[in-house]
Amino acid sequence: DFVILDMEEDREVEPLLLGRPFLATGRALIDVEMGELMLRTH
C-alpha cells in the first residue's frame, strides 16, 4: 500500500518527515527547486 499526501503549506504545522529508511526503500528523487518528490516502486 502507498499513500500520497497533498498538503497545503502551513508554517504553524510541524513538517512531515518521512525519514531515511523510507526514502531508501521508496527510491526517492527530490527536486527542491521545483518542489517535487518522486518515488519509484517495483
mmCIF file as Biopython writes it, N, C-alpha, C and O atoms, coordinates in Angstrom:
data_model
#
loop_
_atom_site.group_PDB
_atom_site.id
_atom_site.type_symbol
_atom_site.label_atom_id
_atom_site.label_alt_id
_atom_site.label_comp_id
_atom_site.label_asym_id
_atom_site.label_entity_id
_atom_site.label_seq_id
_atom_site.pdbx_PDB_ins_code
_atom_site.Cartn_x
_atom_site.Cartn_y
_atom_site.Cartn_z
_atom_site.occupancy
_atom_site.B_iso_or_equiv
_atom_site.auth_seq_id
_atom_site.auth_asym_id
_atom_site.pdbx_PDB_model_num
ATOM 1   N N  . ASP A ? 1  ? 0.839  -1.181 0.000  1.0 0.0 1  A 1 
ATOM 2   C CA . ASP A ? 1  ? 0.000  0.000  0.000  1.0 0.0 1  A 1 
ATOM 3   C C  . ASP A ? 1  ? 0.881  1.241  0.000  1.0 0.0 1  A 1 
ATOM 4   O O  . ASP A ? 1  ? 1.978  1.246  0.560  1.0 0.0 1  A 1 
ATOM 5   N N  . PHE A ? 2  ? 0.382  2.286  -0.635 1.0 0.0 2  A 1 
ATOM 6   C CA . PHE A ? 2  ? 1.125  3.537  -0.700 1.0 0.0 2  A 1 
ATOM 7   C C  . PHE A ? 2  ? 0.150  4.683  -0.543 1.0 0.0 2  A 1 
ATOM 8   O O  . PHE A ? 2  ? -0.939 4.650  -1.117 1.0 0.0 2  A 1 
ATOM 9   N N  . VAL A ? 3  ? 0.516  5.684  0.215  1.0 0.0 3  A 1 
ATOM 10  C CA . VAL A ? 3  ? -0.343 6.836  0.474  1.0 0.0 3  A 1 
ATOM 11  C C  . VAL A ? 3  ? 0.330  8.081  -0.076 1.0 0.0 3  A 1 
ATOM 12  O O  . VAL A ? 3  ? 1.519  8.304  0.152  1.0 0.0 3  A 1 
ATOM 13  N N  . ILE A ? 4  ? -0.437 8.897  -0.805 1.0 0.0 4  A 1 
ATOM 14  C CA . ILE A ? 4  ? 0.057  10.170 -1.323 1.0 0.0 4  A 1 
ATOM 15  C C  . ILE A ? 4  ? -0.621 11.283 -0.541 1.0 0.0 4  A 1 
ATOM 16  O O  . ILE A ? 4  ? -1.847 11.315 -0.431 1.0 0.0 4  A 1 
ATOM 17  N N  . LEU A ? 5  ? 0.174  12.191 0.000  1.0 0.0 5  A 1 
ATOM 18  C CA . LEU A ? 5  ? -0.352 13.309 0.769  1.0 0.0 5  A 1 
ATOM 19  C C  . LEU A ? 5  ? -0.157 14.588 -0.021 1.0 0.0 5  A 1 
ATOM 20  O O  . LEU A ? 5  ? 0.961  14.914 -0.418 1.0 0.0 5  A 1 
ATOM 21  N N  . ASP A ? 6  ? -1.248 15.316 -0.252 1.0 0.0 6  A 1 
ATOM 22  C CA . ASP A ? 6  ? -1.180 16.626 -0.895 1.0 0.0 6  A 1 
ATOM 23  C C  . ASP A ? 6  ? -1.557 17.639 0.174  1.0 0.0 6  A 1 
ATOM 24  O O  . ASP A ? 6  ? -2.730 17.790 0.517  1.0 0.0 6  A 1 
ATOM 25  N N  . MET A ? 7  ? -0.549 18.331 0.699  1.0 0.0 7  A 1 
ATOM 26  C CA . MET A ? 7  ? -0.774 19.213 1.836  1.0 0.0 7  A 1 
ATOM 27  C C  . MET A ? 7  ? -0.454 20.650 1.458  1.0 0.0 7  A 1 
ATOM 28  O O  . MET A ? 7  ? 0.534  20.927 0.780  1.0 0.0 7  A 1 
ATOM 29  N N  . GLU A ? 8  ? -1.319 21.564 1.915  1.0 0.0 8  A 1 
ATOM 30  C CA . GLU A ? 8  ? -1.035 22.979 1.730  1.0 0.0 8  A 1 
ATOM 31  C C  . GLU A ? 8  ? 0.026  23.402 2.736  1.0 0.0 8  A 1 
ATOM 32  O O  . GLU A ? 8  ? 0.110  22.849 3.832  1.0 0.0 8  A 1 
ATOM 33  N N  . GLU A ? 9  ? 0.828  24.378 2.360  1.0 0.0 9  A 1 
ATOM 34  C CA . GLU A ? 9  ? 1.874  24.857 3.259  1.0 0.0 9  A 1 
ATOM 35  C C  . GLU A ? 9  ? 1.248  25.601 4.424  1.0 0.0 9  A 1 
ATOM 36  O O  . GLU A ? 9  ? 0.412  26.484 4.225  1.0 0.0 9  A 1 
ATOM 37  N N  . ASP A ? 10 ? 1.642  25.254 5.622  1.0 0.0 10 A 1 
ATOM 38  C CA . ASP A ? 10 ? 1.160  25.899 6.838  1.0 0.0 10 A 1 
ATOM 39  C C  . ASP A ? 10 ? 2.338  25.991 7.794  1.0 0.0 10 A 1 
ATOM 40  O O  . ASP A ? 10 ? 2.791  24.974 8.320  1.0 0.0 10 A 1 
ATOM 41  N N  . ARG A ? 11 ? 2.832  27.180 8.021  1.0 0.0 11 A 1 
ATOM 42  C CA . ARG A ? 11 ? 4.034  27.364 8.836  1.0 0.0 11 A 1 
ATOM 43  C C  . ARG A ? 11 ? 3.806  27.034 10.311 1.0 0.0 11 A 1 
ATOM 44  O O  . ARG A ? 11 ? 4.774  26.907 11.061 1.0 0.0 11 A 1 
ATOM 45  N N  . GLU A ? 12 ? 2.549  26.891 10.747 1.0 0.0 12 A 1 
ATOM 46  C CA . GLU A ? 12 ? 2.268  26.565 12.144 1.0 0.0 12 A 1 
ATOM 47  C C  . GLU A ? 12 ? 2.218  25.059 12.388 1.0 0.0 12 A 1 
ATOM 48  O O  . GLU A ? 12 ? 2.139  24.625 13.537 1.0 0.0 12 A 1 
ATOM 49  N N  . VAL A ? 13 ? 2.261  24.266 11.340 1.0 0.0 13 A 1 
ATOM 50  C CA . VAL A ? 13 ? 2.197  22.812 11.458 1.0 0.0 13 A 1 
ATOM 51  C C  . VAL A ? 13 ? 3.606  22.246 11.312 1.0 0.0 13 A 1 
ATOM 52  O O  . VAL A ? 13 ? 4.371  22.686 10.454 1.0 0.0 13 A 1 
ATOM 53  N N  . GLU A ? 14 ? 3.943  21.274 12.149 1.0 0.0 14 A 1 
ATOM 54  C CA . GLU A ? 14 ? 5.252  20.626 12.058 1.0 0.0 14 A 1 
ATOM 55  C C  . GLU A ? 14 ? 5.398  19.942 10.701 1.0 0.0 14 A 1 
ATOM 56  O O  . GLU A ? 14 ? 4.426  19.384 10.192 1.0 0.0 14 A 1 
ATOM 57  N N  . PRO A ? 15 ? 6.586  19.972 10.108 1.0 0.0 15 A 1 
ATOM 58  C CA . PRO A ? 15 ? 6.779  19.326 8.799  1.0 0.0 15 A 1 
ATOM 59  C C  . PRO A ? 15 ? 6.668  17.806 8.895  1.0 0.0 15 A 1 
ATOM 60  O O  . PRO A ? 15 ? 6.946  17.213 9.937  1.0 0.0 15 A 1 
ATOM 61  N N  . LEU A ? 16 ? 6.263  17.199 7.807  1.0 0.0 16 A 1 
ATOM 62  C CA . LEU A ? 16 ? 6.179  15.746 7.713  1.0 0.0 16 A 1 
ATOM 63  C C  . LEU A ? 16 ? 7.561  15.218 7.342  1.0 0.0 16 A 1 
ATOM 64  O O  . LEU A ? 16 ? 8.077  15.529 6.269  1.0 0.0 16 A 1 
ATOM 65  N N  . LEU A ? 17 ? 8.156  14.431 8.211  1.0 0.0 17 A 1 
ATOM 66  C CA . LEU A ? 17 ? 9.477  13.858 7.960  1.0 0.0 17 A 1 
ATOM 67  C C  . LEU A ? 17 ? 9.331  12.366 7.718  1.0 0.0 17 A 1 
ATOM 68  O O  . LEU A ? 17 ? 8.925  11.626 8.614  1.0 0.0 17 A 1 
ATOM 69  N N  . LEU A ? 18 ? 9.657  11.925 6.519  1.0 0.0 18 A 1 
ATOM 70  C CA . LEU A ? 18 ? 9.494  10.519 6.174  1.0 0.0 18 A 1 
ATOM 71  C C  . LEU A ? 18 ? 10.645 9.672  6.700  1.0 0.0 18 A 1 
ATOM 72  O O  . LEU A ? 18 ? 10.461 8.490  6.991  1.0 0.0 18 A 1 
ATOM 73  N N  . GLY A ? 19 ? 11.788 10.244 6.819  1.0 0.0 19 A 1 
ATOM 74  C CA . GLY A ? 19 ? 12.931 9.508  7.352  1.0 0.0 19 A 1 
ATOM 75  C C  . GLY A ? 19 ? 13.729 8.804  6.274  1.0 0.0 19 A 1 
ATOM 76  O O  . GLY A ? 19 ? 13.206 8.470  5.211  1.0 0.0 19 A 1 
ATOM 77  N N  . ARG A ? 20 ? 14.982 8.587  6.557  1.0 0.0 20 A 1 
ATOM 78  C CA . ARG A ? 20 ? 15.901 7.990  5.592  1.0 0.0 20 A 1 
ATOM 79  C C  . ARG A ? 20 ? 15.519 6.568  5.179  1.0 0.0 20 A 1 
ATOM 80  O O  . ARG A ? 20 ? 15.608 6.263  3.990  1.0 0.0 20 A 1 
ATOM 81  N N  . PRO A ? 21 ? 15.092 5.661  6.103  1.0 0.0 21 A 1 
ATOM 82  C CA . PRO A ? 21 ? 14.716 4.308  5.671  1.0 0.0 21 A 1 
ATOM 83  C C  . PRO A ? 21 ? 13.588 4.319  4.633  1.0 0.0 21 A 1 
ATOM 84  O O  . PRO A ? 21 ? 13.613 3.531  3.688  1.0 0.0 21 A 1 
ATOM 85  N N  . PHE A ? 22 ? 12.610 5.197  4.800  1.0 0.0 22 A 1 
ATOM 86  C CA . PHE A ? 22 ? 11.516 5.281  3.836  1.0 0.0 22 A 1 
ATOM 87  C C  . PHE A ? 22 ? 12.031 5.735  2.475  1.0 0.0 22 A 1 
ATOM 88  O O  . PHE A ? 22 ? 11.659 5.161  1.452  1.0 0.0 22 A 1 
ATOM 89  N N  . LEU A ? 23 ? 12.876 6.749  2.452  1.0 0.0 23 A 1 
ATOM 90  C CA . LEU A ? 23 ? 13.394 7.262  1.185  1.0 0.0 23 A 1 
ATOM 91  C C  . LEU A ? 23 ? 14.259 6.228  0.478  1.0 0.0 23 A 1 
ATOM 92  O O  . LEU A ? 23 ? 14.241 6.145  -0.750 1.0 0.0 23 A 1 
ATOM 93  N N  . ALA A ? 24 ? 15.016 5.439  1.238  1.0 0.0 24 A 1 
ATOM 94  C CA . ALA A ? 24 ? 15.868 4.417  0.632  1.0 0.0 24 A 1 
ATOM 95  C C  . ALA A ? 24 ? 15.036 3.314  -0.006 1.0 0.0 24 A 1 
ATOM 96  O O  . ALA A ? 24 ? 15.373 2.844  -1.093 1.0 0.0 24 A 1 
ATOM 97  N N  . THR A ? 25 ? 13.965 2.892  0.641  1.0 0.0 25 A 1 
ATOM 98  C CA . THR A ? 25 ? 13.143 1.813  0.091  1.0 0.0 25 A 1 
ATOM 99  C C  . THR A ? 25 ? 12.230 2.319  -1.014 1.0 0.0 25 A 1 
ATOM 100 O O  . THR A ? 25 ? 11.836 1.555  -1.895 1.0 0.0 25 A 1 
ATOM 101 N N  . GLY A ? 26 ? 11.891 3.605  -0.973 1.0 0.0 26 A 1 
ATOM 102 C CA . GLY A ? 26 ? 10.993 4.163  -1.975 1.0 0.0 26 A 1 
ATOM 103 C C  . GLY A ? 26 ? 11.708 4.641  -3.231 1.0 0.0 26 A 1 
ATOM 104 O O  . GLY A ? 26 ? 11.049 5.072  -4.178 1.0 0.0 26 A 1 
ATOM 105 N N  . ARG A ? 27 ? 13.018 4.580  -3.267 1.0 0.0 27 A 1 
ATOM 106 C CA . ARG A ? 27 ? 13.818 5.087  -4.382 1.0 0.0 27 A 1 
ATOM 107 C C  . ARG A ? 27 ? 13.383 6.516  -4.707 1.0 0.0 27 A 1 
ATOM 108 O O  . ARG A ? 27 ? 12.817 6.774  -5.770 1.0 0.0 27 A 1 
ATOM 109 N N  . ALA A ? 28 ? 13.647 7.422  -3.801 1.0 0.0 28 A 1 
ATOM 110 C CA . ALA A ? 28 ? 13.149 8.787  -3.882 1.0 0.0 28 A 1 
ATOM 111 C C  . ALA A ? 28 ? 14.073 9.695  -4.694 1.0 0.0 28 A 1 
ATOM 112 O O  . ALA A ? 28 ? 15.298 9.598  -4.618 1.0 0.0 28 A 1 
ATOM 113 N N  . LEU A ? 29 ? 13.450 10.575 -5.470 1.0 0.0 29 A 1 
ATOM 114 C CA . LEU A ? 29 ? 14.152 11.636 -6.181 1.0 0.0 29 A 1 
ATOM 115 C C  . LEU A ? 29 ? 13.513 12.944 -5.724 1.0 0.0 29 A 1 
ATOM 116 O O  . LEU A ? 29 ? 12.327 13.174 -5.962 1.0 0.0 29 A 1 
ATOM 117 N N  . ILE A ? 30 ? 14.293 13.794 -5.072 1.0 0.0 30 A 1 
ATOM 118 C CA . ILE A ? 30 ? 13.765 15.037 -4.521 1.0 0.0 30 A 1 
ATOM 119 C C  . ILE A ? 30 ? 14.339 16.209 -5.301 1.0 0.0 30 A 1 
ATOM 120 O O  . ILE A ? 30 ? 15.557 16.376 -5.374 1.0 0.0 30 A 1 
ATOM 121 N N  . ASP A ? 31 ? 13.460 17.023 -5.886 1.0 0.0 31 A 1 
ATOM 122 C CA . ASP A ? 31 ? 13.858 18.236 -6.603 1.0 0.0 31 A 1 
ATOM 123 C C  . ASP A ? 31 ? 13.405 19.424 -5.755 1.0 0.0 31 A 1 
ATOM 124 O O  . ASP A ? 31 ? 12.243 19.826 -5.809 1.0 0.0 31 A 1 
ATOM 125 N N  . VAL A ? 32 ? 14.324 19.977 -4.978 1.0 0.0 32 A 1 
ATOM 126 C CA . VAL A ? 32 ? 13.985 21.057 -4.060 1.0 0.0 32 A 1 
ATOM 127 C C  . VAL A ? 32 ? 13.576 22.308 -4.833 1.0 0.0 32 A 1 
ATOM 128 O O  . VAL A ? 32 ? 12.627 22.988 -4.444 1.0 0.0 32 A 1 
ATOM 129 N N  . GLU A ? 33 ? 14.273 22.618 -5.912 1.0 0.0 33 A 1 
ATOM 130 C CA . GLU A ? 33 ? 13.979 23.822 -6.688 1.0 0.0 33 A 1 
ATOM 131 C C  . GLU A ? 33 ? 12.560 23.794 -7.251 1.0 0.0 33 A 1 
ATOM 132 O O  . GLU A ? 33 ? 11.856 24.803 -7.219 1.0 0.0 33 A 1 
ATOM 133 N N  . MET A ? 34 ? 12.142 22.637 -7.766 1.0 0.0 34 A 1 
ATOM 134 C CA . MET A ? 34 ? 10.801 22.504 -8.348 1.0 0.0 34 A 1 
ATOM 135 C C  . MET A ? 34 ? 9.749  22.156 -7.287 1.0 0.0 34 A 1 
ATOM 136 O O  . MET A ? 34 ? 8.550  22.204 -7.564 1.0 0.0 34 A 1 
ATOM 137 N N  . GLY A ? 35 ? 10.191 21.810 -6.085 1.0 0.0 35 A 1 
ATOM 138 C CA . GLY A ? 35 ? 9.255  21.431 -5.032 1.0 0.0 35 A 1 
ATOM 139 C C  . GLY A ? 35 ? 8.591  20.098 -5.309 1.0 0.0 35 A 1 
ATOM 140 O O  . GLY A ? 35 ? 7.405  19.927 -5.026 1.0 0.0 35 A 1 
ATOM 141 N N  . GLU A ? 36 ? 9.347  19.137 -5.868 1.0 0.0 36 A 1 
ATOM 142 C CA . GLU A ? 36 ? 8.797  17.839 -6.247 1.0 0.0 36 A 1 
ATOM 143 C C  . GLU A ? 36 ? 9.497  16.704 -5.510 1.0 0.0 36 A 1 
ATOM 144 O O  . GLU A ? 36 ? 10.696 16.763 -5.239 1.0 0.0 36 A 1 
ATOM 145 N N  . LEU A ? 37 ? 8.730  15.681 -5.196 1.0 0.0 37 A 1 
ATOM 146 C CA . LEU A ? 37 ? 9.245  14.448 -4.609 1.0 0.0 37 A 1 
ATOM 147 C C  . LEU A ? 37 ? 8.710  13.309 -5.465 1.0 0.0 37 A 1 
ATOM 148 O O  . LEU A ? 37 ? 7.499  13.099 -5.523 1.0 0.0 37 A 1 
ATOM 149 N N  . MET A ? 38 ? 9.600  12.567 -6.132 1.0 0.0 38 A 1 
ATOM 150 C CA . MET A ? 38 ? 9.190  11.463 -6.994 1.0 0.0 38 A 1 
ATOM 151 C C  . MET A ? 38 ? 9.674  10.159 -6.374 1.0 0.0 38 A 1 
ATOM 152 O O  . MET A ? 38 ? 10.852 10.023 -6.043 1.0 0.0 38 A 1 
ATOM 153 N N  . LEU A ? 39 ? 8.770  9.208  -6.219 1.0 0.0 39 A 1 
ATOM 154 C CA . LEU A ? 39 ? 9.112  7.899  -5.671 1.0 0.0 39 A 1 
ATOM 155 C C  . LEU A ? 39 ? 8.879  6.843  -6.730 1.0 0.0 39 A 1 
ATOM 156 O O  . LEU A ? 39 ? 7.831  6.827  -7.376 1.0 0.0 39 A 1 
ATOM 157 N N  . ARG A ? 40 ? 9.848  5.961  -6.911 1.0 0.0 40 A 1 
ATOM 158 C CA . ARG A ? 40 ? 9.715  4.868  -7.877 1.0 0.0 40 A 1 
ATOM 159 C C  . ARG A ? 40 ? 9.598  3.560  -7.112 1.0 0.0 40 A 1 
ATOM 160 O O  . ARG A ? 40 ? 10.345 3.321  -6.163 1.0 0.0 40 A 1 
ATOM 161 N N  . THR A ? 41 ? 8.667  2.720  -7.521 1.0 0.0 41 A 1 
ATOM 162 C CA . THR A ? 41 ? 8.496  1.415  -6.887 1.0 0.0 41 A 1 
ATOM 163 C C  . THR A ? 41 ? 8.488  0.340  -7.957 1.0 0.0 41 A 1 
ATOM 164 O O  . THR A ? 41 ? 8.194  0.611  -9.121 1.0 0.0 41 A 1 
ATOM 165 N N  . HIS A ? 42 ? 8.807  -0.867 -7.562 1.0 0.0 42 A 1 
ATOM 166 C CA . HIS A ? 42 ? 8.794  -2.000 -8.493 1.0 0.0 42 A 1 
ATOM 167 C C  . HIS A ? 42 ? 7.834  -3.037 -7.986 1.0 0.0 42 A 1 
ATOM 168 O O  . HIS A ? 42 ? 7.663  -4.081 -8.616 1.0 0.0 42 A 1 
#
